Amino acid sequence: MSHRQKHDQGLEGQLGEEVPAAKEVSAAEESQDTSSSSASVQATAPSKASKVSGDQAAGGQSTSKAYLYSKFLLNSNLQKKVTDLVKFLSFKYITNEPVTEAEIQKHVVKEYKGYYALIFRHACECMEVVFGIEVKEVDSLNHTYKLLKILDLTYDGRISNEEGIPKTGLLVLILGVIFMEGNRASEKKIWDVLSVVGMYPDRHDFICGDPRKFITEDLVLENYLVYQPIPNSDPTSYEFLWGPRAQAETSKMKVLQFFSKVAGSSPTSFTALYKEALKDEEERARALLASTAISTAADNLGSGEKPSSVSHPE
């Protein structure tokens, strides 16, 4: 059972309620800078992220319950709880440890136990959207969860031998934007989309540290992205393309499936993109068959040559 199925019923009941915790936030608290946690909370609004391609979906998508709450969560004490839980879950992923509802209640949610379902839902959606990690229930009796990487990318955005938060979902989000923009996306477009999840090029946050460096340097050095000047642009502007490592480790179909999940949609809703992804899958299959045939032919040729290399007695 997924965390979404488990808590939907509880969230339905809360949708019509006025959350008293919001009234407890003082004017001073509301005026504090929340940039360090805005990324995690805003990242839990998949309906916003889907704006990148939502117009392409037939009929559009209804606003998610998570997004309906995002306005309330900003400038509230619950926002901090969501951020704290995201950090807690990220640590559990890094240490490869399961986590229980009892642990979350005790160490993170504490006095906000009445809003556990809401906090948990937002944090789990953030783990998926930004980090590419699924919070999967493996023991329904004790409410135990494992944190699993959604895609097979070998790089999770952490610097080798250093602690850090995995950023697989963020990478796939960027790859998805590039795909949906015709396989190349301007730097401005990338930052426009990332601003929706609370990430800005010149604002430090707990996810990336320096977002500009992570995207324009780290992911480029890892060969997941190509960052190049747009021809004939004046002043010079830059664009992103998929790098060779992205093309080798994932596919347009996998990225579309991930992006559709974030948008609360189906891959087939994005008709043109789905057709392109299918074509890409067919081309990959043909290339694999050709490569296998060549390898098999080479092996057969090699085995056929062995007898001729044996010397005959005089």
N, C-alpha and C positions, 0 to 999 in steps of 0.2 A: 504493500500500500504506500502511495506517495504522500508526502506531507501536505500536498494540496488537497487530496481527497480527505485526509484525516481532519483537516481544520476548516474546510469550507462551511460546514454546518455552523460551527461556532462563530465564524466571521459573518455569516448571514444575519445572525441575531444581533451582532454588534453594529451592523451597518445603520440601523435605525436609531441607535442610541447616541446621546451626547456624552462624550467621554469627559468625566469630571477632572481627570488629571490635567487636561488642557487649561482649566481655570486656575490651576495652582502655579502656573508659570508667571513669574513676575515680569514687569516691564523691563527690568534690568536684564533678566535672563533672555528675553526675547530680542534684545538689542545686541547680544553677544555674537561674536563671529562664529558661525557654525561651519566654516568651510572644510574643516578636517573631517566632519562626518556627513556633509551634504552628499558626497559622492555615493556613499553606501545607501542612504535613504532614497535619493532620487533614482538610483539605479534600479530600485525595486518597482518602478513604474513602467512595466513593459509596454503599456499602451502608448506612452510617450516615445519610447524607442522605436515603435512600429511606425511612427510618422515618416521615417525615412522612406518606407516603401508602402505604407498603408493605403495610399491612393491607388496602388496597383492591385490591391486585393478586391475581389468581387464583392460588392456590397458593403465593404468596410468592416470594421470591428467595433464591438461595443466597448465602452470604457471599462477597464478592469476594476475590481473592487480595491486592489492594491493602490491604484492611482487615485481613486476617490478618497482614500485616506491620506495620500501624500501631502496634501495641503495642510491637513491637521497636524501631521507628524512634524513638519517643519516648525522650528522655534518651540518645541515642546520637549518635556523630559523624556517622552517615549522615543524621540529621535535618538537620543544618546543611548538608550537601551538597545535599539536596533543596531547601532554602530558597535556597541560593546559585544553584542552577540555575534556579529559578523567577525570581529577580531577573535573571539573565543572559538568559533567554528573553524576559522582559518588556522589557528594554532593546532586544533585537533587534526586537521588535514595534514599539516606539516609533520606532526608526530605520529601520523597513521594510527590514531586512537579513535575508538567509537565514542559516542557521546549519548547521554541519556537525558530524558526530559527532567529528571530529578536534579541532575547536575546543572542544567540550564536555569532551572527555577532557583536553586540555591546560590549559584555563583554570579548569575547575570541579572535575571528578571527581578528577583528579591521582592521588594514591596509592590511591584506591578504584576503580581501573579494573576490578577483578574484580567489582564490584557496579554497573557502569555500567547494565545493563539494569534493575535494581531502582530506582536513583536516577532514571533517565530516565522510567520508567513512572510513578512517583509525581509527578514534576514535571509531566509532560504531563497527567495527570488533574487536577492542581491548576489548570493553565492553562485547562482546559475548565470545571471546576466554578466557580471563582472569577472568572476573567477572561473566560470565553466565547470563548477562543481555541483553535483547533485547530492542533496541531503536525503538519503534513502533509509527508510525504516526497515530494520532487519529483525527486530523483535517487538511484535505488537503488544506482548504482555508487559514487558518492562519499558516499552517506548524507547528502544535503543536505536540509534542511527549511525550509519557509516557514511563517510564523505568520499564520494567517488568522482573521478575526473570524467566529464561527459564525452570529450573527444580524445582522439589518439595522438594529439600533438605531443612531440617529445619534449618541448620546451614549455615551462609553465610561468615564465616571466621572472623567476627568482635568480639572483646572481649566484653563481656556483659557490658552494661552501659558505653561503651566508643565509641568515634567516630572512624570510620575507614572505609576502602574501602572493599566492599564485594568481596569475592574471590571464589565464587561458581564455576565459569568456570575453575579456576585453579585446584580446587579439582577434578572436573570431568575429566580434562585432565589427571591428575595422575591416576585416576581410569581407564580411557581408556587405558593408557599405560600398566597398570597391566593386564587388560583383554587381550590386544593384545599380551602380552608377555607370554601367557599361564597361566593367573591367578596368576602370581607372577612375580615381576620385581626386578632386583637388584637395589641397591641404585645408582650405577654408571649409570645404564640405565635411571633412573628417572632424574638424574642431566644432563645427556647428552641431554635429550629431553627438559628440562627446559632451558638449555643454548640457545636453538634455539629461545626461546621467551625472551631472555635477562635476565634470572634469574640464579644466581650462589649461591652456598651454603654459601660463605663467603663474599658476597657483599651486603651491605645494599641497599634496594630500597624502593620506596614510597608505593609499593603494600603490601609487607609482613613485612617490617622492617627487621627482621632477618629470611630469608627464611629457613635456616636449622632448626631453632627452630620451626617455623610454621609447617613444614612438618614432622619432626621426633618427635616432642613433642605435639604441639597443636592438630594436626589432629589425633594423636594416642590417646591422652587423650579424645578426643571427640568420639572415637571409629569408626572413618571413615577409619582409616588405622591400619594395624598390621605391626609393625617394628620389625624384628627378625633376629638373626644371620643365615647365610646360613650354613647348616650342613657341617662339614668337610672342611670348607674353612680355608686356612692358607696363609697369615694372615687373621684374621676374617673379613669377609665381611657381609653386611647386605642386606636384601631384604624387599620388601613391598608386602602386600596382602590386599584385601578388608577387612575392619573391619565389625563387626556385624551391626553397624548403617548404613553403606553404603548398605549392603545387604538388610536391611529392608526398606530403603527409596528410593532406585532406583533399576535399573535392568541393565543387560548387554545390553538389547535392547535399553533402553533409553540412555545409555552412548554411544553406537555405533551410534545412531541417531545424538546425539550431536557432536560426533567426526567426523562423516561423513559431517555434515554441515560445520564444521570448515575446513575440507579438500576440500570442494567444490565438494563432491561426493554423492553417494547414499549408504545406508547401504547394499544393495544387491550387491554392487561392491566388498565387502569384503566377498567373498563366505563362507569360512570356519567360519569366525567370525559370520556371519549372521546365519548360521545353528546352531552354538552353542547358540547364543542369542535366537533363536526360541525354542530350546530345553529347555533353562532356563525358557522361558515364559510358556511353557507347564507344566514344573515341578511346577512352582509357582501356576498355575491355579489348578493343581491337589491337591496341598497342601492346597489351599484356600477352595476347595470343601470338602476335608476331614475334615478340621477344622470346616467348617460350618455344616457338617453332625453331627459331634460329639457334637457341641454346641446345635443343634436342638434336638438331641437325649437326651441330658442332660436336656433340658428344658421340653421335653415331659415326661421324667421320673419324673421330679420334680412335674409337674402338676398332674401326675397320682397318686402321693403319698399323695397329699393333702387331698382327702376324707378320707383316712385311719387314718389321724391324728385327725379327728373330733370325739369327745367322744359321745357315744350313751347314751341317758337317760335310767336309770334303770326302 
